[in-house]
Amino acid sequence: MKHVLLMPLTLSLLACGGGGSSTDDAGNIPDKNLPDNNTTFIDCSADDSGFVILPVPEYPGTYSAYEAPIDVPGSSVGFSSESFASLTAGSLLLGMAASEEGFSHKGPTWNIVKEDLNTQIQYSVVDTTETWIVVKDGMADGTVYSNHMDMKIEQTASCGLNILQYDDNGNLEGHYESSAYAWTWKVYEDGVLGGLIETTINQDRSGKTVSEDLSATKSDYPVTIITWDETGEQTLLKTCKTKAGTNCMAAVAT
């Protein structure tokens, strides 16, 4: 089972021309009131430091004391919830800055053109839910895209964050959901669920994560359970047959 990353989105948005200044024609710094100046956005960042110039999603969760990436079943690369959300926001922001419309453009769409491929960021607000959709149209590396939805991101008024990634065939490839004290990450292979990570974080930043390999080639012990204390240093790792933590191999404490 492969590990889905935002790297394709990042590269497609950054490897493009365009871009403009951070001020409009009158010299005013644009605000975050999109798509019109009567819309006020909620700052969902944990430290109230949300970016105020352009609309980007923000990580709404509690930062875990356990800072190491969580192992993804079948992958040599771990997964970090905080980094994933930050990379999503950063990719959108840099894409907007590199767009044909320029950094001062207030949306609701931004077009990033590279040779024969146009990548468009579409932004909307419906019933207090912010939505970003990344669409590809044209050709890149021999692949033809016809209004192909590459990614869909939603952030609700309660700051819940939902990110969906799709492969070139339109199959769901990755699904990330995050709230204040919990997040999940689902990995798909050809549209079929192949791996799942579920994490809960307590107010003192201690927590627990359960990672399960659901692929056809999974081992006899497909579940990995990690718990940690408020320092993030006292951890316990178990490899088990069930998510309930039964029929486990020897636990490893660090």
C-alpha positions in Angstrom: 0.0 0.0 0.0 1.5 3.3 -1.0 1.7 6.4 1.2 -0.1 9.4 -0.3 1.6 12.7 -0.1 0.8 16.3 -1.1 4.0 16.4 -3.2 2.2 16.3 -6.6 0.0 19.2 -5.6 3.0 21.1 -4.2 5.0 20.6 -7.3 2.2 21.5 -9.7 1.5 24.7 -7.9 5.1 25.8 -7.3 6.6 24.9 -10.6 4.5 27.5 -12.4 5.0 31.0 -13.6 2.9 34.0 -12.9 2.6 35.8 -9.7 2.1 39.4 -8.7 2.7 41.8 -5.9 1.1 41.7 -2.5 -0.7 44.9 -2.9 -3.5 46.0 -5.3 -3.4 48.8 -7.8 -4.2 51.3 -5.1 -1.4 50.0 -2.8 -3.8 48.4 -0.4 -3.0 45.0 1.2 -5.8 42.7 0.3 -7.8 41.2 3.2 -9.2 37.7 3.8 -12.8 38.8 3.1 -13.5 36.5 0.1 -15.4 36.3 -2.1 -16.6 39.7 -1.1 -15.8 42.2 1.5 -18.9 41.3 3.6 -17.6 37.8 4.6 -15.7 37.4 7.8 -13.6 34.3 8.3 -13.0 32.3 11.5 -9.4 31.9 12.6 -9.0 28.2 13.1 -5.3 28.2 14.0 -4.6 26.9 17.5 -2.7 30.0 18.4 -5.0 32.5 16.6 -2.2 33.3 14.1 -4.2 32.5 11.0 -3.0 34.0 7.7 -5.2 37.1 7.1 -4.4 38.1 3.5 -5.7 35.1 1.5 -8.0 32.3 2.5 -6.2 29.1 3.4 -7.3 26.1 5.7 -5.7 26.0 9.1 -4.8 23.1 11.4 -7.6 23.0 14.1 -6.1 20.3 16.3 -4.2 20.1 19.5 -0.5 19.6 18.9 0.6 16.2 20.1 3.5 15.8 22.6 4.5 12.8 20.4 6.3 14.6 17.6 7.5 11.6 15.6 5.6 10.8 12.3 3.1 8.0 12.8 4.0 4.8 10.8 1.8 4.1 7.9 1.1 0.4 7.2 3.0 -0.7 4.2 5.0 2.5 3.8 8.5 3.5 4.8 7.4 7.1 5.3 5.5 8.2 8.4 2.6 10.6 8.6 2.4 13.8 10.6 -1.0 15.4 10.9 0.3 18.8 11.7 2.7 18.8 8.8 0.1 17.5 6.4 -2.3 20.3 7.2 0.4 22.9 7.0 1.7 21.6 3.7 -1.8 21.8 2.3 -2.2 25.4 3.3 1.2 26.3 2.2 0.7 24.7 -1.2 -2.5 26.6 -1.8 -1.0 29.9 -0.6 2.1 29.6 -2.8 -0.1 28.5 -5.7 -2.2 31.7 -5.3 0.9 33.7 -5.2 2.2 32.1 -8.4 -1.1 32.4 -10.3 -1.7 34.4 -13.4 -3.9 36.7 -11.4 -1.2 37.4 -8.8 -1.0 37.5 -5.1 -3.3 40.5 -4.8 -6.2 38.8 -6.5 -9.2 38.2 -4.2 -10.5 35.1 -6.0 -12.6 33.1 -6.0 -10.4 31.4 -8.6 -6.7 31.3 -9.2 -5.1 29.9 -12.4 -1.6 28.4 -12.4 -0.4 27.8 -15.9 2.6 25.7 -16.8 3.0 24.9 -20.5 -0.1 22.9 -21.5 -1.5 22.4 -18.0 -3.8 24.8 -16.2 -4.2 24.1 -12.4 -7.1 26.1 -11.0 -7.8 26.7 -7.3 -11.5 27.3 -6.7 -12.7 28.8 -3.4 -16.2 29.2 -2.1 -18.1 29.6 1.2 -21.5 27.8 1.5 -23.4 27.7 4.8 -20.2 28.8 6.8 -18.1 26.0 5.3 -15.1 27.1 3.3 -14.2 24.9 0.3 -11.1 24.7 -1.8 -11.0 22.6 -5.0 -7.9 22.0 -7.1 -8.7 21.2 -10.7 -6.4 20.3 -13.5 -7.1 20.8 -17.2 -4.8 20.2 -20.1 -1.8 17.9 -20.5 1.3 17.1 -18.3 3.8 14.3 -18.8 1.7 12.7 -21.4 -1.4 12.6 -19.2 -4.5 14.4 -20.4 -6.7 16.1 -17.8 -10.3 17.3 -18.4 -11.4 19.3 -15.5 -9.9 16.7 -13.2 -10.5 17.3 -9.5 -7.1 16.7 -7.8 -8.0 17.7 -4.3 -11.0 19.0 -2.3 -10.6 20.7 1.1 -13.3 21.7 3.5 -13.2 23.7 6.8 -16.3 24.2 8.8 -17.2 27.1 11.1 -16.4 24.7 14.0 -12.9 24.4 12.4 -13.1 20.8 11.4 -10.8 20.1 8.5 -11.5 17.6 5.7 -9.1 16.8 2.9 -9.7 14.5 0.0 -7.1 13.5 -2.6 -7.7 11.8 -5.9 -5.5 9.9 -8.4 -5.3 10.6 -12.1 -8.2 8.1 -12.7 -10.5 9.9 -10.3 -10.2 7.3 -7.5 -10.1 8.5 -3.9 -6.4 8.2 -2.9 -6.3 9.8 0.6 -8.8 11.1 3.1 -7.8 13.2 6.1 -10.1 14.4 8.8 -9.1 16.5 11.8 -10.9 18.1 14.8 -9.7 19.7 18.0 -8.6 16.4 19.7 -8.8 13.7 17.0 -7.7 13.0 13.5 -7.9 10.2 11.0 -6.0 9.3 7.9 -7.2 6.8 5.3 -5.2 5.5 2.4 -6.8 4.0 -0.7 -5.4 1.8 -3.5 -7.4 2.0 -6.7 -10.3 3.3 -4.7 -10.2 0.5 -2.1 -9.4 1.3 1.6 -5.9 -0.1 2.3 -4.8 1.6 5.5 -6.2 3.6 8.4 -4.7 5.7 11.2 -6.9 7.0 14.1 -5.4 9.3 16.7 -6.9 10.9 19.8 -5.0 13.6 21.7 -5.9 14.7 25.3 -5.8 18.2 26.7 -2.4 17.5 28.3 -1.1 16.5 24.8 -0.9 12.8 25.8 -2.6 10.5 23.4 -3.0 7.3 21.5 -2.9 6.3 17.8 -4.0 3.1 16.2 -2.7 2.2 12.8 -4.2 -0.7 10.8 -3.1 -2.3 7.6 -6.2 -3.3 5.6 -4.4 -4.3 2.4 -4.6 -7.8 0.8 -1.0 -8.4 1.8 -1.4 -7.5 5.5 0.5 -9.5 8.1 -1.0 -11.6 10.9 -0.5 -8.6 13.2 -1.8 -5.7 11.1 -2.5 -3.3 13.9 0.1 -1.0 15.6 -0.9 0.9 18.8 1.1 3.7 20.2 0.4 5.5 23.4 2.4 8.4 25.0 2.3 10.7 28.0 2.2 14.5 28.2 5.9 14.7 27.6 5.8 12.6 24.5 8.7 10.6 25.7 7.1 7.8 27.7 5.7 5.7 24.8 4.4 2.2 24.5 4.2 0.4 21.2 2.2 -2.8 20.6 1.7 -4.8 17.4 -1.6 -6.6 17.6 -4.2 -8.6 15.7 -7.1 -6.4 16.6 -7.7 -2.6 17.1 -9.0 -3.4 20.6 -5.4 -4.3 21.5 -5.9 -8.1 21.9 -3.6 -10.9 20.8 -0.5 -8.7 20.7 3.1 -9.3 20.3 5.4 -8.1 23.1 5.0 -4.4 23.8 8.0 -2.1 23.5 8.4 0.8 26.0 10.6 3.8 25.4 
